[in-house]
């Protein structure tokens, strides 16, 4: 009987360790996804500025295509976050203080 109790204790310990490792992995994936969302949002803000300042029609076209690619990537990341139940405060780009 004592051997069965020890085995049960060992199995419970293994399950707790596995659960903690899974939680750590999920938290790391969440942080990585949120960081990628922030980076794409930052790039979109830079693209907006570029578009406002650009004068050459070929570069304006390049800016527009880049914006479309960034928006597609952002939508993909948002969908992934929703499917995984990840949420956060809306991204607010920092403004320069003047």
C-alpha positions as CSV (number, residue, x, y, z in Angstrom):
1,X,0.0,0.0,0.0
2,X,2.8,2.4,0.9
3,X,4.3,2.0,-2.6
4,X,1.0,3.0,-4.2
5,X,0.8,6.1,-2.0
6,X,4.4,7.1,-3.0
7,X,3.6,6.6,-6.7
8,X,0.5,8.7,-6.4
9,X,2.5,11.5,-4.7
10,X,5.1,11.4,-7.4
11,X,2.5,11.5,-10.2
12,X,0.8,14.5,-8.5
13,X,4.2,16.3,-8.3
14,X,4.9,15.6,-12.0
15,X,1.5,17.0,-12.9
16,X,2.2,20.2,-11.0
17,X,5.6,20.6,-12.6
18,X,4.1,20.0,-16.1
19,X,1.4,22.5,-15.3
20,X,3.9,25.2,-14.2
21,X,6.0,24.6,-17.3
22,X,2.9,25.0,-19.5
23,X,1.9,28.2,-17.7
24,X,5.4,29.6,-18.2
25,X,5.3,28.7,-21.9
26,X,1.8,30.3,-22.4
27,X,2.9,33.5,-20.6
28,X,6.0,33.7,-22.8
29,X,3.9,33.2,-25.9
30,X,1.5,35.9,-24.7
31,X,4.4,38.4,-24.0
32,X,5.9,37.6,-27.4
33,X,2.5,38.1,-29.3
34,X,1.8,41.4,-27.4
35,X,5.3,42.7,-28.2
36,X,4.9,41.8,-31.9
37,X,1.5,43.7,-31.9
38,X,3.1,46.7,-30.3
39,X,5.9,46.6,-32.9
40,X,3.5,46.4,-35.8
41,X,1.5,49.3,-34.4
42,X,4.7,51.3,-34.0
43,X,5.6,50.6,-37.6
44,X,2.1,51.6,-38.8
45,X,2.6,55.0,-36.9
46,X,5.9,55.5,-38.6
47,X,4.3,54.6,-42.0
48,X,1.6,57.3,-41.3
49,X,4.3,59.9,-40.8
50,X,6.2,58.8,-43.9
51,X,3.1,59.0,-46.0
52,X,2.4,62.6,-44.7
53,X,5.9,63.7,-45.5
54,X,6.6,61.9,-48.8
55,X,6.4,63.9,-52.1
56,X,7.6,61.4,-54.7
57,X,4.7,59.4,-56.2
58,X,6.7,56.2,-56.5
59,X,7.6,56.3,-52.8
60,X,4.0,57.2,-51.9
61,X,2.9,54.1,-53.7
62,X,5.5,52.1,-51.8
63,X,4.2,53.6,-48.6
64,X,0.7,52.6,-49.4
65,X,1.7,49.0,-50.1
66,X,3.7,48.8,-46.9
67,X,0.7,50.1,-45.0
68,X,-1.5,47.4,-46.5
69,X,1.1,44.7,-45.5
70,X,1.3,46.1,-42.0
71,X,-2.5,46.2,-41.6
72,X,-2.7,42.5,-42.8
73,X,-0.1,41.5,-40.3
74,X,-1.8,43.4,-37.5
75,X,-5.2,41.8,-38.3
76,X,-3.5,38.3,-38.2
77,X,-1.9,39.0,-34.8
78,X,-5.2,40.4,-33.4
79,X,-7.0,37.2,-34.6
80,X,-4.3,35.0,-33.0
81,X,-4.6,36.9,-29.7
82,X,-8.4,36.6,-29.7
83,X,-8.2,32.9,-30.4
84,X,-5.8,32.4,-27.5
85,X,-7.9,34.7,-25.2
86,X,-5.2,37.3,-24.9
87,X,-6.1,40.9,-24.3
88,X,-4.4,44.1,-23.1
89,X,-4.9,47.8,-22.9
90,X,-5.1,49.5,-26.3
91,X,-1.7,50.6,-27.7
92,X,-1.1,54.3,-27.4
93,X,2.0,55.6,-29.1
94,X,4.0,57.9,-26.9
95,X,4.0,61.5,-28.0
96,X,7.0,63.7,-27.7
97,X,6.6,66.2,-24.9
98,X,7.2,69.8,-26.0
